[in-house]
Amino acid sequence: MTDRRQFLKDLAVIGAAAVAAPAVMGSTRDELTDEQKAKIAADADNDSFWLVEKNKGLKITGTFLDEISHDIPHQNWGVKEWDMDFQHMKAIGIDTVIMIRSGYRKFITFDSPYLLKKGCYRPSQDLLEMFLTLADKYDMKFYFGLYDSGRYWDTGDMTWEIEDNRYVIDEVWQNYGSRHKSFQGWYISGEISRATKGAIGAFHALGKQCKDVSGGLPTFISPWIDGKKAVMASGGELTRDDAVSVQQHEREWDEIFDGIHDVVDACAFQDGHIDYDELDAFFEVNKRLADKYGMQCWTNAESFDRDMPIRFFPIKFDKLRLKLEAAARAGYDKAITFEFSHFMSPQSAYLQAGHLYDRYRDYFGI
């Protein structure tokens, strides 16, 4: 017995065939070739059931590369898999890749003489060279993410990150930056949400050194909004009551931007810690502050779902759509995501990621 879903598909195929191109006109469904049936069914699936206007969001044109993972599983890819992923990125218009961090605690991405002497483990592959080579190949901009010692997460003091990165920044620019056309900027990887101890001084010191050593290449940060969904990933709660207000968020970030805008060019607030009906209010503040201080206003459109008790799976497409549409309404300059390879890639370990990729392409007509 034909189930309801198959009945609807058959109905869509028959209806589409009735208004099909001249080559199909006059044919019954049984007379259509398999190729024609497949095309009509695909057209029905893609277009017939959409309720919202397509292509109203800000397109994602950048992604983090998370190879020093903290709370998502490692995919253990080599150059073959990464090359294919860059092709998938390119196909949807991604032009910027950002190494989210060059190291976390003792695990690092490249042969750093300084960090190896500090007790870090030598990586089996030079991931930094691999990513830069692929970015060169696919004509993408590469942003280098600084080293994260982990001490900030232990102490709440950002100043710990300055000393190690003084050496890392110099090493990377001398050994990699000057050799690769794709090396186009720096990501100051310390993540904060509010007026954190040492944050302004650390961001300023690191941003200035990055610019000084590289002849002024751009820098950016990606903080999080201290909203209702800003809970510990290792905890059991999905929300909390003591979330920051829009007004307090604006006051605190006005002070932070005032102290760093001369050496930090862009800010990409993570968008997953606030509810969907709060997006417009916070996004409007973020854009106004960025404009005030002459900074680019980006969004870090998280492509993983914070609303589920299992952390972390690819996000429901409509949630991503709502966030990208809010960014477009606010006039944001660029959308990046954390992160394509786990949560949007057709070759991700998560089956749902490939479906998110397909829905994203449907919505933007890619």
N, C-alpha and C positions, 0 to 999 in steps of 0.2 A: 504494500500500500504506500502510495506517495505521501511523504510527510509534508507538513505545512511549508517548511522552508523551500523544499524542492518545488512545490506547487507555485510559490511566489516567483521563484527564479524562472520556471517555465513560462509563467504568465508574462514576466518582463521580457523574456526572449521573444515570445510571440508578438507582443505589442511593439517591441523595437523593430522586429522584422517587417511589420506593416508599414513603417515609415523609413525603411532603410534606403541606402543608395540604389541607383538604377540597376546595378549589377545584381541586386538581391530582390528587387521589386518583382512581385508576381510569384515568388517562390513560397511554398509552404515550408514549415519548420523542418519537415522530413527531407525536403529537397535541398536544404542548405548544406554546404560542406561543413566538416568539423571545424575548420579554421574560422568560417563565418559565424558558426554558433558560438565559438569561444569568444570571438571579438564582441558580439552583441551581448553576451552574458557579462563580460568584463565591463562594457560600457554601462550596463544596467547596474552592476554592483557599485561602480565608481560614482555615478551621478544621480541615480534615481531616488536615493533615499536620504540625501543630504538635506538638512533643515536650515543650515546657517550659510551665510554668504562666505564664500571662500576667499582666501588670499587677503584677509584683513589684518593679519598679524605681522610682526616684525620678523623677517626671516633670520634664521640662525646662520651666521657666517663665520663662527669661530667655535672651537672646542678645546677643552683641556685634554691632555694626554696623561692618564693616571697610571703610571707604571711603578710608582712607589705607593702601593695601596695601603690605606689605613683601616677602612671598614667595609671594603667591598672585595670580592675574591679576585685573585690574580688569574689572568687568562693564559699565561705562559706562551705568548705568541713570539714567533721569530720574524725575520725580515719578510718572508713570504706573506704571512698573515697581515703584518703591518702595511705592506705595500698594497694589498687588496683593500684594507680599510681606508687608506688615503684615497683610493679610487672611489670608494663609496662616499667619502666626505666630499670630494670634488664634484661628484654627480649632483649633489644638492646645493652647491654654491658655497661650501665652506672654503674660506681663503686664509684663515688664521688658525694655527695650532699653538697651544700653550702647554709646555711641560709644567704640570702643576707644582712639582717640587723636584729638585735634583737629587734630593736625599731626605730620608726621614729617620732620625736616630742613627742606627748603624748601617742601614741599607741605602746604597747610593746607585746612581745611574751611569757614572763614568769614572775613569781612573783618575781620581783627584789625589795628587801627592799629599796635600794638606790633610784631607779627610782620612786617608788611609793611615797616616801617621797618628791620627786621633783615635784609631781603633775601629774605624768602619770596615765593613766587609767588602772585598773586591768583587764587583759584579762579573757575571760570566760573559756578558755582552756589553759593548759600549752603546748604550741606548741613546745617549745624547748624539753621538755621531750618526747613528741610524736615523733618528728623527730629522736631524738637519739634512741629511742626504735625501730623504724622501720629500721633505719640504722643498728642497732645491728642485727635485725632479718634477713635482706637481705645482710648482710656482706658487707656493704658499708662504705666508709670513710666519716665522717662528719666534715665539717669546720664551725666554728662559726663566724658569721658576727657581727661586733661590733655595738654599738648603734650610731644612727645618730640623733643628737639633732635638726638638721635643721638650726642651726645658721650659719654654713658654707655657706649654700645656700643663706642666707640672707646677709651675710657680705663679702663673698669671702675669709675668713680667716680660714685656717684649724686648727689653734691652739685651737679653741673653743672645738674641739672634744676630746682633751686630758683629761681634768679633769673628765668628766662623765665616760669615759671608764676606768679610773684608778680603779674605784669601780666596774664597771660592769665586767671587766676581772677577778678580784679576786672572785667576787660572783659566776660567772659561773664555774670557774675551781673548786672551793671548793664544790659546790652543784651539779654539773653535770659531769664535765670533768673526775673526778677521778672514777666515777661509771660506765662509758660507754666505752666499748672497741672501739666503732666507733668514739669517739671524737679524731680526728687525726690532727687537725690543726685549723688555724685562718684566717679569711678574714678581712682585714683592709678596711672597707667599704666606706671610703671617696673617692669619684670619682673626679678625676681631669683630665685635658687634657694637661696642659702646666705648666710652671714655676709659680705655684700658691703660694700666700703668706702663709708661714708657712708650706707648704706641706712636705718638706724634714724633718724638725724637728718633725712634727706630726707623719709622717710615722715611723720615727726612734724611737721615744719615745714609740709609741704603739706596734710596732713590737718587741722591746726589752722587754717590760713588758710581752707580750704574751709568748715569748720564756722563759723568766726567771721563770714565774709562772708554766709553764707546762713542764719544763725539756727539752726545745728546740724543741717543735713541730713546724712544718713548718708554714709559713705565706705567704699570697699572696695578691696582689692588682689587680684591674681591671679598669684601667683608660681608657679614650676615646681619640681617635685621633681627633685633632681639624680640621677636614676636611670639605669639601664642604657641607656635610649633617649634620653638627653639628649645628643644629638650635633649637630654643626653641620648645618643644613639644606642648606648648599652642599657638604657632603662626601659621600663615597661610602659611608660606614659607616652601618649601621642600629643597632648597639649598641656598647657599650664595656665594659671590664672594671672600671674604677675608679669604680663607682657608690657613692653614699652609702648607709650602713647605716641601718636604721630607728632605731637608738639615736642615731647622730650627727645624723640629721635632727631627732629630738625635742630634743636638747640645743641645737642651733643655733636652732631656731624658738621654743623656750621663751625664749631670750634676746631674740629679735626681738620677739615678742609682748609681752614684759614692757616693752619700750621704746616701743610704739606703741598699745597697746590703748585708751588714753584718747582717741585721736583717729581710730582706724580701727575701724569697726564690724563688718566682715566680712572673711573671707579665703576666696577661692575658688581653692584649689590646682588647677593644670592636672593632668589625670589621665593624660596620654598618655606620660609619660616613664618609667613603671614597667611591669613586666609584669603580666599579668592575674592571675597567682597571687600577686602582691605587694599587690594592692589592699587587702585587708582589713587587713593589718598597718599600712600607711601611713595608711589612712583612720581607723583606730581612734586612732592617735596624733594626727592632725589634729583630730579631734573632741574628744579629751581636752584638748588644749592650748587650743582655742577656748573650751571650757566653763570651764577654769581662769581665763581672763582675761575672761570675760563677752563674748566675741565670737560672732557668727554664723559657723557653719561651712557654707560653700557648696562645691560642686564645679564646676569648669570642665570639663564633659564634652566633650572634644574630639570633634567629629563629622567629623574628617579622619583618615586612616590614616597612622600613623608607621611601619608595618611593611613598607611597599613601597619599592622602589628609586626609583620615580617620585614626586616630592613636588609637590603633595599632592592626593590624590583623596578623595572621600567614603569614610567608613569602612564596613567590613562591618557589617551590622546587629548580628550576634551580639557583636561587640566592644563596640559601644556599649551593648548590653543588659547585658553583664557588668559594665561600669563603673557603670551606673545602679543595678543590683541591689546592688552593693557599697556604693554611697552610701546606699541605703535601709537596708541592714543596719547601717551605722555610725550611723544616726540623723541624717544631715546635714539642714540646714535648707532648702536650696534648691539646685537644679541649673540652671546656665546653660551655654551652649555657645559655643564658637568653631568655626564660627559658622554660623548658620542659612542665610543668603542664598547662600553658595557651596556648602555641603555638605549641606543638607537641603531646600532650597526646590524646589518643583515647576517653578519657572521658572529655576533655576540654569543656568549655562553647561554644567555637568556633568549628563549624562543620569542618572547613577547617583543624584544627589541626590534627584530626585523619587521614585525607588524606595525610598530610605531613608526618606523622608517617609511613603510608603505602609506600609512594614513597621512603622514606629514607631506609626502609627495602628492597624494591626492588633493590635499587641501591647498597647497601652493601651486598645483598644476605643473609639477616638475616631471 
